[in-house]
């Protein structure tokens, strides 16, 4: 194999390794499969990736992925404009949408606070969120009135997700906004003896 070909193959493997959960062996298998069995698929992937990178933007209102300045969800006049659900990723947003139980708007953080990884409030757009919920007036002007009356925190129940939710909650309460958190409870169809103690404890605290 020539040096140029080897470099091209190595570059492909290293690019595939950037995917979450993909190590050297997995990336190598993917690269060999594409080159040996599905070159047309590899070309489709390359084209799709190039289009996504150049055409997909962040919604100016909710920060999710979109190809227009404002996404279709934010443009939907039938959505409840008074409720804003805060999630970590577009995947979390899609999961909530699939339930069909929520008809309000969203704000996608595109991450979570993680001081150990050097990810702070500026890195996940908290200021943009605060401005979206409770915009501040310019000097000498009346303060703008926000239609958002409730912010639902739907960050994940991890240490980083809980920290993110706490920081957002404190920041919004200071602005006079009602802040709620997704409830944690026992999964439907489960038996208590097999449910972890943390889930049971939170279900008791959040009982209604």
Backbone as CSV, one residue per row, in Angstrom:
resi,resn,N_x,N_y,N_z,CA_x,CA_y,CA_z,C_x,C_y,C_z
1,UNK,0.852,-1.200,0.000,0.000,0.000,0.000,0.887,1.250,0.000
2,UNK,0.592,2.204,-0.886,1.409,3.404,-0.987,1.228,4.266,0.250
3,UNK,2.184,5.196,0.429,2.118,6.086,1.597,0.879,6.955,1.554
4,UNK,0.538,7.475,0.347,-0.636,8.330,0.209,-1.909,7.583,0.552
5,UNK,-2.019,6.320,0.034,-3.209,5.522,0.328,-3.305,5.210,1.812
6,UNK,-2.146,4.906,2.408,-2.120,4.610,3.835,-2.548,5.826,4.633
7,UNK,-2.086,7.002,4.249,-2.459,8.224,4.949,-3.956,8.485,4.833
8,UNK,-4.516,8.230,3.641,-5.946,8.442,3.431,-6.757,7.499,4.301
9,UNK,-6.339,6.246,4.391,-7.042,5.268,5.219,-6.919,5.621,6.691
10,UNK,-5.723,5.987,7.107,-5.525,6.379,8.508,-6.363,7.603,8.856
11,UNK,-6.457,8.550,7.911,-7.251,9.755,8.154,-8.721,9.410,8.332
12,UNK,-9.216,8.445,7.530,-10.607,8.015,7.649,-10.851,7.361,9.005
13,UNK,-9.940,6.505,9.404,-10.088,5.818,10.697,-10.078,6.825,11.838
14,UNK,-9.158,7.772,11.794,-9.081,8.776,12.855,-10.335,9.652,12.873
15,UNK,-10.897,9.933,11.690,-12.126,10.735,11.633,-13.287,9.977,12.270
16,UNK,-13.373,8.673,11.988,-14.449,7.858,12.556,-14.308,7.730,14.070
17,UNK,-13.081,7.781,14.564,-12.856,7.678,16.006,-13.403,8.880,16.763
18,UNK,-13.694,9.960,16.066,-14.242,11.140,16.724,-15.697,10.927,17.155
19,UNK,-16.342,9.887,16.616,-17.712,9.587,17.019,-17.717,9.057,18.453
20,UNK,-18.741,9.395,19.246,-18.773,8.954,20.641,-18.843,7.429,20.752
21,UNK,-18.017,6.875,21.620,-18.045,5.437,21.861,-17.328,4.599,20.823
22,UNK,-16.671,5.236,19.868,-15.981,4.495,18.807,-14.480,4.522,19.068
23,UNK,-13.904,3.328,19.286,-12.473,3.215,19.497,-11.751,2.857,18.207
24,UNK,-10.478,2.552,18.330,-9.658,2.264,17.152,-10.165,1.045,16.383
25,UNK,-10.486,-0.045,17.097,-10.928,-1.261,16.425,-12.248,-1.050,15.694
26,UNK,-13.195,-0.392,16.363,-14.498,-0.140,15.739,-14.359,0.769,14.525
27,UNK,-13.540,1.810,14.667,-13.329,2.733,13.557,-12.678,2.030,12.376
28,UNK,-11.742,1.138,12.658,-11.079,0.386,11.591,-12.068,-0.519,10.871
29,UNK,-12.929,-1.192,11.629,-13.929,-2.068,11.006,-14.872,-1.276,10.120
30,UNK,-15.307,-0.100,10.600,-16.190,0.745,9.802,-15.512,1.174,8.503
31,UNK,-14.255,1.616,8.625,-13.525,2.093,7.448,-13.341,0.969,6.434
32,UNK,-12.926,-0.216,6.902,-12.722,-1.345,5.993,-14.036,-1.760,5.334
33,UNK,-15.126,-1.748,6.106,-16.426,-2.123,5.545,-16.847,-1.163,4.437
34,UNK,-16.741,0.128,4.720,-17.150,1.123,3.725,-16.324,1.014,2.447
35,UNK,-15.020,0.851,2.600,-14.145,0.813,1.428,-14.261,-0.503,0.662
36,UNK,-14.528,-1.587,1.374,-14.582,-2.890,0.722,-15.967,-3.248,0.202
37,UNK,-17.028,-2.867,0.944,-18.373,-3.327,0.609,-19.367,-2.230,0.229
38,UNK,-19.097,-0.982,0.583,-20.136,0.040,0.389,-19.534,1.404,0.071
39,UNK,-18.802,1.475,-1.010,-18.191,2.756,-1.386,-19.245,3.794,-1.752
40,UNK,-20.349,3.347,-2.361,-21.417,4.304,-2.687,-22.029,4.861,-1.407
41,UNK,-22.147,4.013,-0.380,-22.639,4.482,0.913,-21.692,5.469,1.547
42,UNK,-20.394,5.228,1.386,-19.392,6.149,1.922,-19.505,7.516,1.253
43,UNK,-19.755,7.518,-0.052,-19.913,8.780,-0.765,-21.163,9.520,-0.316
44,UNK,-22.251,8.767,-0.084,-23.484,9.386,0.420,-23.255,10.011,1.788
45,UNK,-22.519,9.285,2.652,-22.218,9.816,3.984,-21.402,11.093,3.892
46,UNK,-20.402,11.090,2.988,-19.553,12.267,2.830,-20.370,13.464,2.359
47,UNK,-21.272,13.229,1.406,-22.106,14.313,0.887,-23.058,14.834,1.959
48,UNK,-23.679,13.884,2.701,-24.624,14.275,3.743,-23.930,15.064,4.850
49,UNK,-22.735,14.619,5.241,-21.983,15.324,6.271,-21.602,16.723,5.804
50,UNK,-21.174,16.828,4.573,-20.780,18.133,4.041,-21.974,19.085,4.002
51,UNK,-23.142,18.571,3.572,-24.347,19.401,3.536,-24.755,19.834,4.932
52,UNK,-24.712,18.892,5.880,-25.119,19.215,7.252,-24.206,20.270,7.863
53,UNK,-22.896,20.109,7.674,-21.935,21.042,8.260,-22.095,22.448,7.686
54,UNK,-22.431,22.536,6.400,-22.522,23.849,5.757,-23.913,24.472,5.834
55,UNK,-24.952,23.652,6.032,-26.314,24.169,5.951,-27.069,24.194,7.280
56,UNK,-26.696,23.343,8.224,-27.430,23.285,9.488,-26.924,24.369,10.439
57,UNK,-27.853,25.169,10.951,-27.537,26.295,11.830,-28.169,26.080,13.204
58,UNK,-27.989,27.070,14.073,-28.676,27.080,15.365,-29.856,28.040,15.274
59,UNK,-31.025,27.595,15.741,-32.202,28.462,15.771,-31.898,29.694,16.621
60,UNK,-32.252,30.864,16.134,-31.959,32.105,16.860,-32.783,32.239,18.133
61,UNK,-33.837,31.439,18.261,-34.680,31.531,19.457,-34.415,30.408,20.457
62,UNK,-34.400,29.164,19.966,-34.290,28.041,20.909,-32.939,27.344,20.872
63,UNK,-32.095,27.666,19.890,-30.730,27.151,19.817,-30.622,25.733,19.268
64,UNK,-31.735,25.114,18.850,-31.662,23.762,18.304,-31.139,23.816,16.878
65,UNK,-30.948,22.647,16.262,-30.480,22.598,14.884,-31.614,22.906,13.919
66,UNK,-31.317,23.679,12.895,-32.317,24.034,11.892,-31.604,24.529,10.642
67,UNK,-32.312,24.563,9.533,-31.747,25.111,8.299,-32.288,26.507,8.008
68,UNK,-33.115,27.019,8.919,-33.647,28.377,8.796,-33.274,29.157,10.049
69,UNK,-33.411,30.467,9.991,-33.028,31.288,11.146,-33.837,30.917,12.381
70,UNK,-35.132,30.670,12.187,-36.011,30.246,13.286,-36.590,28.894,12.919
71,UNK,-36.490,27.910,13.812,-36.943,26.553,13.517,-38.464,26.475,13.423
72,UNK,-38.953,25.375,12.873,-40.390,25.204,12.666,-41.167,25.150,13.982
73,UNK,-40.553,24.616,15.032,-41.230,24.543,16.333,-41.471,25.943,16.887
74,UNK,-40.447,26.787,16.837,-40.587,28.156,17.341,-41.558,28.972,16.491
75,UNK,-41.689,28.620,15.210,-42.597,29.345,14.324,-44.043,28.876,14.456
76,UNK,-44.271,27.752,15.124,-45.614,27.172,15.238,-46.462,27.984,16.221
77,UNK,-47.426,28.702,15.705,-48.279,29.555,16.548,-49.217,28.743,17.430
78,UNK,-49.361,27.445,17.153,-50.235,26.592,17.950,-49.561,26.097,19.237
79,UNK,-48.257,26.299,19.343,-47.552,25.861,20.555,-47.845,26.833,21.701
80,UNK,-47.785,26.323,22.914,-47.994,27.144,24.106,-46.788,28.063,24.298
81,UNK,-46.961,29.339,24.053,-45.871,30.306,24.112,-45.448,30.649,25.541
82,UNK,-46.250,30.245,26.523,-45.953,30.625,27.907,-45.040,29.626,28.616
83,UNK,-44.828,28.455,28.000,-44.002,27.431,28.638,-42.756,27.148,27.805
84,UNK,-41.621,27.062,28.482,-40.354,26.821,27.818,-39.644,25.661,28.510
85,UNK,-39.367,24.618,27.762,-38.709,23.428,28.314,-37.227,23.461,27.953
86,UNK,-36.365,23.376,28.952,-34.917,23.441,28.740,-34.338,22.031,28.726
87,UNK,-33.688,21.674,27.632,-33.066,20.357,27.484,-31.595,20.517,27.144
88,UNK,-30.853,19.425,27.260,-29.409,19.485,27.005,-29.080,19.386,25.520
89,UNK,-29.798,18.539,24.778,-29.433,18.275,23.383,-30.674,18.200,22.493
90,UNK,-30.497,18.320,21.173,-31.608,18.124,20.243,-32.208,16.724,20.356
91,UNK,-31.390,15.734,20.723,-31.905,14.370,20.900,-32.896,14.315,22.060
92,UNK,-32.601,15.049,23.139,-33.525,15.116,24.278,-34.827,15.799,23.859
93,UNK,-34.708,16.835,23.046,-35.889,17.531,22.533,-36.767,16.582,21.724
94,UNK,-36.162,15.795,20.848,-36.907,14.847,20.037,-37.602,13.793,20.899
95,UNK,-36.915,13.362,21.960,-37.502,12.360,22.859,-38.774,12.904,23.510
96,UNK,-38.732,14.154,23.966,-39.917,14.769,24.569,-41.025,14.955,23.535
97,UNK,-40.656,15.319,22.320,-41.650,15.508,21.263,-42.369,14.204,20.948
98,UNK,-41.634,13.093,20.976,-42.238,11.793,20.647,-43.300,11.373,21.649
99,UNK,-43.240,11.903,22.879,-44.256,11.544,23.871,-45.610,12.145,23.523
100,UNK,-45.608,13.274,22.806,-46.860,13.947,22.467,-47.514,14.626,23.651
101,UNK,-46.812,14.653,24.798,-47.410,15.200,26.022,-47.076,16.668,26.248
102,UNK,-46.147,17.199,25.489,-45.718,18.582,25.704,-45.965,19.398,24.440
103,UNK,-46.626,20.546,24.606,-46.986,21.393,23.463,-46.411,22.802,23.570
104,UNK,-45.440,22.989,24.466,-44.830,24.305,24.607,-43.612,24.454,23.716
105,UNK,-42.762,25.413,24.055,-41.547,25.677,23.291,-40.331,25.116,24.028
106,UNK,-39.170,25.195,23.384,-37.945,24.620,23.938,-36.797,25.627,23.946
107,UNK,-35.792,25.284,24.759,-34.477,25.907,24.626,-33.468,24.782,24.788
108,UNK,-32.589,24.641,23.791,-31.610,23.550,23.781,-30.233,24.106,24.161
109,UNK,-29.688,23.617,25.263,-28.424,24.132,25.775,-27.222,23.713,24.934
110,UNK,-27.335,22.601,24.252,-26.207,22.023,23.508,-25.068,21.640,24.453
111,UNK,-25.437,21.172,25.635,-24.424,20.739,26.588,-24.911,20.861,28.015
112,UNK,-23.983,20.748,28.939,-24.286,20.857,30.365,-23.055,21.374,31.083
113,UNK,-23.259,21.977,32.234,-22.141,22.497,33.005,-21.255,21.352,33.495
114,UNK,-19.958,21.498,33.289,-19.007,20.477,33.733,-17.671,21.150,34.019
115,UNK,-17.511,21.705,35.229,-16.290,22.430,35.580,-15.017,21.605,35.364
116,UNK,-15.095,20.289,35.606,-13.913,19.445,35.439,-13.461,19.393,33.985
117,UNK,-14.415,19.567,33.063,-14.085,19.566,31.638,-13.932,20.979,31.088
118,UNK,-13.995,21.967,31.985,-13.831,23.350,31.557,-15.043,23.918,30.848
119,UNK,-16.232,23.329,31.066,-17.458,23.814,30.430,-18.240,24.650,31.430
120,UNK,-18.301,25.956,31.179,-18.987,26.875,32.076,-20.250,27.439,31.480
121,UNK,-20.899,28.371,32.169,-22.166,28.961,31.708,-22.107,29.543,30.300
122,UNK,-21.000,30.194,29.949,-20.891,30.804,28.622,-20.849,29.750,27.517
123,UNK,-20.322,28.569,27.844,-20.156,27.518,26.840,-21.474,26.850,26.458
124,UNK,-22.482,26.944,27.308,-23.772,26.316,26.985,-24.884,27.354,26.812
125,UNK,-24.501,28.597,26.646,-25.470,29.629,26.278,-26.493,30.008,27.327
126,UNK,-26.094,30.008,28.599,-27.062,30.359,29.644,-27.531,31.805,29.518
127,UNK,-26.641,32.691,29.110,-27.048,34.086,28.960,-28.111,34.231,27.882
128,UNK,-27.969,33.450,26.814,-28.962,33.466,25.743,-30.307,32.955,26.256
129,UNK,-30.255,31.945,27.120,-31.487,31.418,27.723,-32.145,32.472,28.589
130,UNK,-31.374,33.117,29.466,-31.930,34.142,30.348,-32.519,35.296,29.541
131,UNK,-31.861,35.667,28.465,-32.362,36.742,27.617,-33.648,36.319,26.910
132,UNK,-33.725,35.052,26.559,-34.921,34.512,25.894,-36.115,34.524,26.845
133,UNK,-35.870,34.187,28.108,-36.965,34.079,29.077,-37.351,35.435,29.658
134,UNK,-36.345,36.204,30.056,-36.606,37.487,30.706,-35.679,38.529,30.120
135,UNK,-35.984,39.034,28.930,-35.107,40.001,28.270,-34.951,41.276,29.077
136,UNK,-33.740,41.792,29.072,-33.456,43.030,29.796,-33.604,44.221,28.851
137,UNK,-34.158,45.285,29.349,-34.366,46.477,28.520,-33.066,47.254,28.363
138,UNK,-32.975,47.967,27.261,-31.831,48.849,27.056,-31.967,50.054,27.977
139,UNK,-30.876,50.754,28.192,-30.881,51.912,29.099,-31.914,52.935,28.653
140,UNK,-32.734,53.373,29.592,-33.724,54.401,29.291,-35.009,53.873,28.680
141,UNK,-35.116,52.529,28.498,-36.321,51.944,27.911,-37.061,51.111,28.945
142,UNK,-38.361,50.947,28.735,-39.131,50.067,29.609,-38.663,48.637,29.395
143,UNK,-38.700,47.866,30.454,-38.268,46.474,30.349,-39.244,45.694,29.473
144,UNK,-38.739,44.912,28.486,-39.616,44.116,27.628,-40.401,43.103,28.447
145,UNK,-41.601,42.818,28.035,-42.439,41.843,28.730,-42.285,40.479,28.071
146,UNK,-41.885,39.490,28.834,-41.737,38.145,28.300,-43.059,37.402,28.438
147,UNK,-43.421,36.611,27.425,-44.656,35.828,27.496,-44.429,34.522,28.238
148,UNK,-43.161,34.174,28.507,-42.855,32.925,29.208,-43.169,33.076,30.685
149,UNK,-44.038,32.197,31.190,-44.391,32.242,32.607,-43.861,31.039,33.383
150,UNK,-43.489,29.975,32.660,-42.949,28.783,33.329,-41.803,28.203,32.504
151,UNK,-40.711,27.887,33.194,-39.579,27.202,32.565,-39.479,25.806,33.181
152,UNK,-39.543,24.793,32.336,-39.463,23.402,32.779,-38.046,22.904,32.554
153,UNK,-37.364,22.543,33.616,-35.991,22.053,33.502,-36.003,20.552,33.239
154,UNK,-35.547,20.175,32.051,-35.540,18.764,31.660,-34.121,18.302,31.349
155,UNK,-33.152,18.830,32.105,-31.788,18.341,31.966,-31.721,16.937,32.557
156,UNK,-30.708,16.192,32.181,-30.600,14.804,32.619,-30.323,14.709,34.119
157,UNK,-30.664,13.560,34.698,-30.488,13.367,36.138,-29.103,12.805,36.450
158,UNK,-28.092,13.489,35.930,-26.700,13.197,36.240,-26.182,14.314,37.148
159,UNK,-24.975,14.147,37.674,-24.410,15.196,38.532,-24.304,16.510,37.768
160,UNK,-23.843,16.424,36.504,-23.709,17.642,35.697,-25.079,18.225,35.351
161,UNK,-26.040,17.345,35.044,-27.383,17.809,34.706,-28.066,18.483,35.877
162,UNK,-27.865,17.936,37.068,-28.452,18.522,38.271,-27.816,19.878,38.578
163,UNK,-26.498,19.968,38.403,-25.813,21.241,38.623,-26.317,22.293,37.649
164,UNK,-26.473,21.888,36.389,-26.976,22.803,35.361,-28.370,23.289,35.716
165,UNK,-29.237,22.363,36.135,-30.605,22.718,36.506,-30.618,23.686,37.685
166,UNK,-29.736,23.455,38.657,-29.692,24.325,39.841,-29.272,25.743,39.468
167,UNK,-28.244,25.868,38.634,-27.760,27.196,38.233,-28.842,27.939,37.451
168,UNK,-29.511,27.233,36.546,-30.588,27.861,35.774,-31.728,28.280,36.691
169,UNK,-32.097,27.394,37.606,-33.201,27.676,38.524,-32.925,28.921,39.349
170,UNK,-31.723,29.020,39.899,-31.378,30.189,40.716,-31.384,31.463,39.881
171,UNK,-30.881,31.371,38.658,-30.831,32.545,37.802,-32.202,33.034,37.381
172,UNK,-33.123,32.108,37.141,-34.457,32.491,36.683,-35.366,32.919,37.828
173,UNK,-35.193,32.307,38.990,-36.003,32.710,40.133,-35.716,34.160,40.502
174,UNK,-34.473,34.579,40.315,-34.108,35.965,40.599,-34.793,36.918,39.633
175,UNK,-35.265,36.379,38.521,-35.962,37.194,37.527,-37.479,37.048,37.641
176,UNK,-37.935,36.371,38.679,-39.367,36.245,38.922,-40.080,35.264,38.024
177,UNK,-39.356,34.246,37.520,-39.945,33.247,36.622,-40.219,31.956,37.388
178,UNK,-41.385,31.350,37.169,-41.703,30.060,37.773,-40.824,28.989,37.128
179,UNK,-40.112,28.234,37.962,-39.225,27.181,37.460,-39.674,25.850,38.034
180,UNK,-39.879,24.855,37.157,-40.247,23.510,37.597,-39.223,22.520,37.057
181,UNK,-39.212,21.325,37.632,-38.245,20.281,37.257,-39.005,19.013,36.916
182,UNK,-38.529,18.291,35.912,-39.148,17.010,35.603,-39.153,16.130,36.846
183,UNK,-40.259,15.453,37.099,-40.350,14.570,38.263,-39.580,13.281,37.998
184,UNK,-39.040,12.720,39.073,-38.372,11.423,38.991,-39.211,10.427,39.759
185,UNK,-39.444,9.271,39.186,-40.297,8.312,39.867,-40.031,6.888,39.434
186,UNK,-40.873,5.979,39.950,-40.742,4.556,39.642,-41.288,4.296,38.245
187,UNK,-40.534,3.627,37.375,-41.010,3.349,36.015,-42.290,2.522,36.019
188,UNK,-43.166,2.791,35.056,-44.408,2.036,34.921,-44.099,0.566,34.660
189,UNK,-44.783,-0.313,35.370,-44.606,-1.747,35.161,-43.475,-2.364,35.957
190,UNK,-42.778,-1.556,36.752,-41.645,-2.090,37.517,-42.098,-2.537,38.904
191,UNK,-41.269,-3.358,39.544,-41.526,-3.832,40.905,-40.523,-3.160,41.836
192,UNK,-41.015,-2.680,42.974,-40.190,-1.885,43.874,-38.893,-2.577,44.286
193,UNK,-38.939,-3.899,44.487,-37.746,-4.583,44.976,-36.593,-4.549,43.969
194,UNK,-36.915,-4.259,42.699,-35.880,-4.231,41.662,-35.492,-2.802,41.253
195,UNK,-36.148,-1.810,41.844,-35.855,-0.416,41.511,-34.748,0.094,42.429
196,UNK,-33.800,0.878,41.861,-32.703,1.367,42.687,-33.225,2.320,43.758
197,UNK,-32.485,2.382,44.878,-32.939,3.132,46.042,-33.060,4.626,45.775
198,UNK,-32.175,5.157,44.946,-32.240,6.578,44.632,-33.538,6.947,43.943
199,UNK,-33.977,6.095,43.004,-35.229,6.349,42.295,-36.416,6.290,43.252
200,UNK,-36.409,5.301,44.142,-37.500,5.175,45.122,-37.535,6.398,46.039
201,UNK,-36.367,6.842,46.491,-36.302,7.998,47.397,-36.854,9.239,46.705
202,UNK,-36.461,9.476,45.464,-36.955,10.646,44.745,-38.448,10.525,44.462
203,UNK,-38.932,9.308,44.209,-40.366,9.118,43.983,-41.159,9.464,45.230
204,UNK,-40.626,9.160,46.414,-41.303,9.504,47.659,-41.330,11.012,47.860
205,UNK,-40.199,11.662,47.594,-40.121,13.113,47.772,-41.047,13.830,46.799
206,UNK,-41.119,13.325,45.557,-41.908,13.986,44.513,-43.346,13.442,44.430
207,UNK,-43.787,12.707,45.455,-45.116,12.097,45.412,-46.207,13.168,45.309
208,UNK,-47.336,12.785,44.753,-48.443,13.737,44.633,-49.766,12.999,44.763
